[in-house]
Amino acid sequence: MSGEKTVSRKVTWVHIVTFAFATAISYVLAVVSSLIFPVLGAPGVSALYVAAAIYVPLGIWMGMWGALAGYFSCFFLGLYPTGYSVVQSLVWSFADFLEALMPALVFRLGRVDPDFTVKRPKAAKLLPLFISSGTVLLLLGIVVQVLWGATYGEPFTTFYVFAVYVGSVLAIVGIVLGLFAGDKKTWMAHIAGIILASVVSGVWGSGTLTVFNFPPPLPAELFWPIFVGWVMGDLIVLSIIGTALLVSLTPVFKRTGLYVKGWWS
């Protein structure tokens, strides 16, 4: 355990404000991600869904508040600019609700207190270096793609792809380092949460777009292309940016009344 003081409080206006702010930020990032990094043939689906890096960690920190932030940001994305109907968006949006819920379930049902600190001195220096380097590289790649790659193509697109893959490798090295040099329960729960979040949300999101809905807005044969793009993009975002936020901000949440031990408070 990290020895940090954990405070359990009732629901306050701070929880509600934080939830509303996270929902707004997630929606903006969802719109940008779906427009700049689309999965071809699937409006609203992104191959690099940066919004997930906001509401998934929030689910670990704040339980259902994070899951609801994921749901409502996805619902608004479905309405605009994606253009799905209200009913289609209501059903589809459970993908992001489940994405935030899965890691929260892993930590709470496993009774794992999120402790992303690293005890060994050398590892404590290397872990933030790998994860932060991977995050910076990914964000730099995104900026290059948005500003120049989307308009001019090469060599900016190649740099973007390079940044995504190298950033992913650096973050994975950091996660492995945390697994062996930090709290094993925390890092195992984090890894399981990333995988479950990506796969479960991918199944629901792709399925409701192509197989079942009222009616499904896309042809059934698009399920697998959408599913693969969805899962791979979420794995990258959660492994890099999501991990960076958890490592850096978990101690902050645990020192305040924002941290939720249960589901609401």
C-alpha positions in Angstrom: 0.0 0.0 0.0 1.1 3.5 -0.7 0.3 4.8 2.8 -1.7 7.7 1.3 -4.7 8.8 3.2 -8.0 7.7 1.6 -11.1 9.6 2.4 -14.6 8.2 1.9 -17.3 10.8 1.7 -20.9 11.1 0.7 -21.8 12.4 -2.8 -21.1 16.1 -3.0 -21.4 18.8 -5.7 -17.7 18.3 -6.4 -18.5 14.8 -7.7 -21.2 16.2 -9.9 -19.1 19.0 -11.3 -16.2 16.6 -11.9 -18.6 14.2 -13.7 -20.0 17.1 -15.9 -16.6 18.4 -16.7 -15.3 14.9 -17.6 -18.3 14.3 -19.8 -17.8 17.6 -21.7 -14.1 16.9 -22.2 -14.8 13.3 -23.3 -17.4 14.5 -25.8 -15.0 17.1 -27.4 -12.2 14.5 -27.6 -14.7 11.9 -29.0 -15.7 14.3 -31.8 -12.2 15.2 -32.7 -11.0 11.5 -32.6 -13.9 10.3 -34.7 -13.3 13.0 -37.3 -9.5 12.8 -37.5 -9.0 9.1 -37.0 -12.1 7.4 -38.4 -12.6 3.7 -38.9 -13.7 3.6 -42.5 -17.4 2.9 -43.0 -18.3 3.6 -39.3 -19.3 7.1 -38.4 -18.5 8.0 -34.8 -15.9 5.2 -34.5 -12.3 6.1 -34.1 -9.1 4.1 -34.6 -7.6 6.3 -31.8 -10.4 7.2 -29.4 -8.6 9.6 -27.1 -11.8 10.2 -25.1 -11.5 6.7 -23.5 -8.4 8.0 -21.6 -10.6 10.3 -19.7 -13.6 8.3 -18.6 -11.9 4.9 -18.1 -9.5 6.2 -15.4 -12.4 8.2 -13.9 -14.2 4.9 -13.5 -11.3 3.6 -11.5 -11.2 6.7 -9.4 -14.9 7.5 -9.1 -16.9 4.4 -10.0 -20.2 5.0 -11.7 -19.4 8.6 -12.3 -16.8 7.6 -14.9 -19.2 5.0 -16.5 -21.8 7.7 -16.8 -19.3 10.2 -18.3 -18.5 7.6 -20.9 -22.2 6.9 -21.7 -23.3 10.5 -22.0 -20.3 11.7 -24.0 -20.9 8.8 -26.5 -24.6 9.5 -26.6 -24.0 13.1 -27.6 -21.4 11.9 -30.1 -24.0 9.6 -31.6 -26.4 12.5 -32.1 -23.9 15.0 -33.4 -21.9 15.0 -35.5 -22.4 11.3 -36.2 -26.1 11.6 -37.1 -27.5 8.4 -35.5 -31.1 8.5 -34.2 -31.9 9.0 -30.5 -32.8 5.3 -30.1 -29.6 4.1 -31.9 -27.5 6.4 -29.8 -29.1 5.3 -26.5 -28.3 1.7 -27.3 -24.8 2.3 -28.8 -23.6 4.5 -26.0 -23.6 1.6 -23.5 -20.3 0.7 -25.3 -18.5 3.5 -23.5 -20.4 2.9 -20.3 -19.2 -0.7 -20.3 -15.7 0.5 -21.2 -15.4 2.5 -18.0 -17.3 0.0 -16.0 -15.0 -3.0 -16.7 -11.8 -1.7 -15.0 -13.9 -0.3 -12.1 -15.4 -3.8 -11.7 -11.9 -5.4 -11.7 -10.6 -3.1 -9.0 -13.7 -3.2 -6.8 -14.7 -6.9 -7.0 -11.0 -7.8 -6.6 -10.8 -5.4 -3.6 -7.7 -3.8 -5.2 -6.7 -0.4 -3.9 -5.1 1.4 -6.9 -1.5 2.0 -6.0 0.6 2.9 -9.0 3.7 3.9 -7.0 6.9 1.9 -7.5 9.0 1.0 -4.5 12.4 0.2 -6.1 14.4 3.4 -6.7 15.7 2.6 -10.2 12.3 1.4 -11.4 10.7 4.4 -9.8 12.7 6.6 -12.1 12.4 4.5 -15.2 8.6 3.8 -15.1 7.5 7.4 -15.4 10.2 7.9 -18.1 8.8 5.1 -20.3 5.2 6.0 -19.8 5.6 9.7 -20.2 7.9 9.3 -23.2 5.3 7.0 -24.8 2.5 9.5 -24.1 4.5 12.5 -25.4 5.4 10.6 -28.5 1.7 9.6 -29.1 0.4 13.1 -28.5 3.1 14.6 -30.8 2.1 12.1 -33.5 -1.6 13.1 -33.1 -0.7 16.8 -33.4 1.4 16.2 -36.5 -1.4 14.1 -38.1 -4.1 16.7 -37.3 -2.1 19.7 -38.4 -0.3 18.3 -41.5 -0.9 14.6 -42.0 -4.6 14.8 -42.7 -4.1 17.5 -45.3 -0.7 16.8 -46.9 -0.2 13.1 -46.3 3.5 11.9 -46.4 5.9 12.2 -44.7 3.6 13.3 -41.8 1.4 10.3 -41.9 4.4 8.0 -41.6 5.7 9.9 -38.6 2.2 9.6 -37.0 2.2 5.8 -37.5 5.8 5.7 -36.1 4.8 7.7 -33.1 1.8 5.5 -32.3 3.8 2.2 -32.5 6.9 3.4 -30.7 4.8 5.2 -28.1 2.9 2.0 -27.5 6.1 -0.1 -27.1 7.4 2.4 -24.5 4.2 2.4 -22.6 4.1 -1.4 -22.6 7.6 -1.5 -21.2 6.5 0.9 -18.5 3.5 -1.3 -17.6 5.7 -4.4 -17.4 8.1 -2.5 -15.3 5.3 -1.5 -13.0 4.1 -5.1 -12.8 7.4 -6.4 -11.5 8.5 -3.4 -9.5 5.3 -2.0 -8.1 2.1 -3.3 -6.5 1.4 -6.5 -8.5 -2.4 -6.5 -7.7 -2.7 -2.9 -9.0 -0.9 -3.5 -12.2 -2.5 -6.9 -12.9 -5.9 -5.3 -12.3 -4.9 -2.5 -14.7 -3.8 -4.9 -17.4 -7.0 -7.0 -17.1 -9.1 -3.8 -17.0 -7.5 -2.5 -20.3 -8.2 -5.7 -22.1 -11.7 -6.2 -20.8 -12.6 -2.5 -21.4 -11.4 -2.7 -25.0 -12.9 -6.0 -25.9 -16.3 -5.6 -24.2 -16.8 -2.1 -25.5 -15.7 -3.3 -29.0 -18.2 -6.1 -29.0 -21.1 -4.0 -27.8 -20.2 -0.9 -30.0 -19.6 -2.9 -33.2 -22.6 -5.2 -32.6 -25.1 -2.4 -32.0 -23.9 -0.6 -35.1 -24.0 -3.7 -37.4 -26.0 -6.6 -35.9 -28.7 -5.3 -33.5 -30.3 -2.0 -32.8 -33.5 -0.3 -33.9 -32.5 -0.7 -36.7 -28.7 -1.1 -36.9 -27.3 1.9 -38.9 -24.6 -0.1 -40.7 -24.4 -3.4 -42.7 -23.7 -6.6 -40.7 -20.6 -7.4 -42.7 -18.8 -4.4 -41.2 -18.8 -5.9 -37.7 -15.3 -7.3 -37.9 -13.5 -4.3 -39.5 -15.2 -2.0 -36.9 -14.4 -4.4 -34.0 -10.7 -4.7 -34.9 -10.3 -1.0 -35.3 -12.2 -0.2 -32.2 -10.3 -2.7 -29.9 -6.8 -1.9 -31.2 -7.4 1.8 -30.9 -8.7 1.6 -27.4 -5.8 -0.7 -26.3 -3.3 1.9 -27.6 -5.0 4.8 -25.9 -5.6 3.1 -22.6 -2.2 1.6 -22.4 -0.4 4.9 -23.1 -2.5 8.0 -22.1 -4.8 6.1 -19.7 -1.8 4.6 -17.8 0.0 8.0 -17.7 -3.1 9.6 -16.1 -3.5 6.8 -13.6 0.2 6.9 -12.5 0.3 10.7 -12.2 -3.2 11.5 -10.9 -4.2 8.6 -8.7 -2.4 10.0 -5.6 -4.1 13.3 -6.2 -7.6 11.7 -6.3 -6.8 9.7 -3.2 -5.8 12.7 -1.2 -9.2 14.4 -1.9 -12.8 13.8 -1.5 -13.1 12.9 -5.2 -11.8 9.4 -4.7 -14.7 6.9 -4.5 -14.2 3.6 -2.7 -17.6 2.2 -3.7 -19.7 3.2 -6.7 -20.9 6.7 -5.9 -19.0 7.8 -2.8 
